[in-house]
Amino acid sequence: MATAKERRQFIDKFMQTFEKKLSELERLLLRKIIDKFIKEYTEAQSLTSSGKAEKLSNAVKSIYDSFKGNQNIKLINDFVKQLEQLADLQDGYFNSLGLSRQMIRKAEAGARIVMREKIGINANGTVKKGSFIHKYLMKDDNAKRIQSIIRSSVIRGSEPSVIINRITRVVTGTKEQAGVLTHHYRTFAYDTMQQYDAEYGKNVAVEIGLKYFIYSGGTIETTRDFCKSKAGKVFSIEEAQEWRNDPKLLVTKDELKKGRKDYDPIVDRGRWNCRHTIEWITEEEAFRRRPELRKLKTA
């Protein structure tokens, strides 16, 4: 059995390992880019500054695209395995609630099919082209950032050592700014895992008839006011539908214009980077923790 806290710990541990891997890949990528840059810089001496800038920037882009293309497969395959393990933890928890095992197994099997389809994973664990994950992976402006640095530096007449230093700061990052791969993957990976955990649990819970949950997770200095008001408390699905009207809930630019109609309180919770999780509980447990819910049900 894995509680909401244990699932959060699972996600946090994965993210620590994932970010360490990304940092290692950034250092490897940097070596490849620098080797290519030095080779091309030597061969481009007879070109004009603009010609040299174009040749160097295109050469480095080809290295970045090739490297990222090869590493994407490995990273995503591992990521998908972690999502499946997260679902396994949820399954263990639902099976501990004392409900019909047959009903739960059927709900879990259905939920896995729904989630694979939603995020774009084939039954064999590969990523579907045009899917949510695939589109995100293809949307990457980091190569353009590196190219821009090279073009502007070469045209200004910067020394190779200066250009390499600028490339290094972008690729591997600084204390204030993440490296290119960490910047691209970190928030995506964390939010996807949290939303997968929440939506998978919701699909199973609704199917087996659960209506109550704990907004699980404590508060820290940076906890948003929205989450502070809900952390550790019991709610019904019906009550959660009103959260979209909470003035403390963060909104996107589109929502400022169109409203929060697409906000799902169970899945989106406190919005991006929210560290709280949903822990489903039986009606009996909900009434024990919040006796007034029994009265609300019969009202």
Long-range contacts (C-beta under 8 A, 24 or more apart in sequence): 1-92, 1-93, 1-95, 1-96, 2-89, 2-90, 2-92, 2-93, 3-93, 3-216, 3-279, 4-214, 4-216, 4-217, 4-277, 4-278, 4-279, 5-216, 5-217, 5-277, 6-89, 7-86, 7-89, 7-90, 7-197, 7-277, 8-216, 8-217, 8-275, 8-277, 10-85, 10-86, 10-89, 11-86, 11-190, 11-193, 11-194, 11-197, 14-82, 14-193, 15-186, 15-189, 15-190, 15-193, 18-79, 18-185, 18-186, 18-189, 19-182, 19-186, 21-75, 22-179, 22-181, 22-182, 22-185, 22-186, 23-172, 23-179, 23-182, 25-71, 25-181, 26-171, 26-172, 26-173, 26-179, 26-180, 26-181, 26-182, 27-172, 28-67, 29-63, 29-64, 29-67, 29-171, 29-180, 29-181, 30-167, 30-168, 30-171, 30-172, 32-63, 32-67, 33-60, 33-63, 33-64, 33-146, 33-167, 33-171, 34-164, 34-167, 34-168, 36-60, 36-62, 36-63, 37-150, 37-160, 37-163, 37-164, 37-167, 38-160, 41-160, 49-154, 49-155, 49-157, 50-155, 52-154, 53-150, 53-151, 53-154, 53-155, 54-151, 56-150, 56-154, 57-146, 57-147, 57-148, 57-150, 57-151, 57-154, 58-147, 60-143, 60-146, 60-147, 60-150, 60-167, 61-143, 61-146, 61-147, 64-142, 64-143, 64-146, 65-143, 68-140, 68-181, 71-181, 72-137, 75-185, 76-127, 76-133, 76-137, 77-125, 77-126, 79-189, 79-192, 80-121, 80-125, 80-127, 81-125, 82-193, 83-115, 83-119, 83-121, 83-192, 83-193, 83-196, 84-125, 86-193, 86-196, 86-197, 86-200, 87-111, 87-112, 87-115, 87-196, 87-200, 90-197, 90-200, 90-201, 90-204, 91-204, 93-279, 93-280, 94-204, 94-205, 94-208, 94-280, 97-280, 97-281, 97-282, 98-282, 99-208, 99-282, 100-208, 103-207, 103-208, 104-204, 104-208, 106-207, 107-203, 107-204, 107-207, 107-208, 108-204, 110-203, 110-207, 111-200, 111-203, 111-204, 111-207, 112-200, 114-203, 115-196, 115-199, 115-200, 115-203, 118-199, 119-192, 119-196, 133-192, 136-188, 140-184, 142-170, 142-180, 142-181, 142-183, 142-184, 145-170, 145-180, 146-170, 146-171, 146-180, 187-272, 187-273, 190-273, 191-272, 191-273, 194-269, 194-274, 194-275, 194-277, 195-267, 195-268, 197-277, 198-266, 198-267, 198-268, 198-269, 198-277, 198-278, 199-264, 199-266, 199-267, 201-278, 201-280, 202-266, 202-267, 202-278, 204-280, 205-280, 206-237, 210-280, 210-281, 210-282, 210-283, 211-236, 211-237, 211-238, 211-283, 211-286, 212-236, 212-237, 212-280, 212-281, 212-282, 212-283, 212-285, 212-286, 212-293, 213-237, 213-266, 213-278, 213-279, 213-280, 213-281, 214-278, 214-279, 214-281, 214-289, 215-269, 215-276, 215-278, 216-276, 216-277, 216-278, 216-279, 217-275, 217-276, 217-277, 224-248, 224-250, 224-270, 224-274, 226-250, 226-270, 227-269, 227-270, 227-274, 227-276, 230-276, 231-276, 234-281, 234-286, 234-289, 234-290, 234-293, 236-286, 236-293, 236-296, 237-266, 240-265, 240-266, 241-265
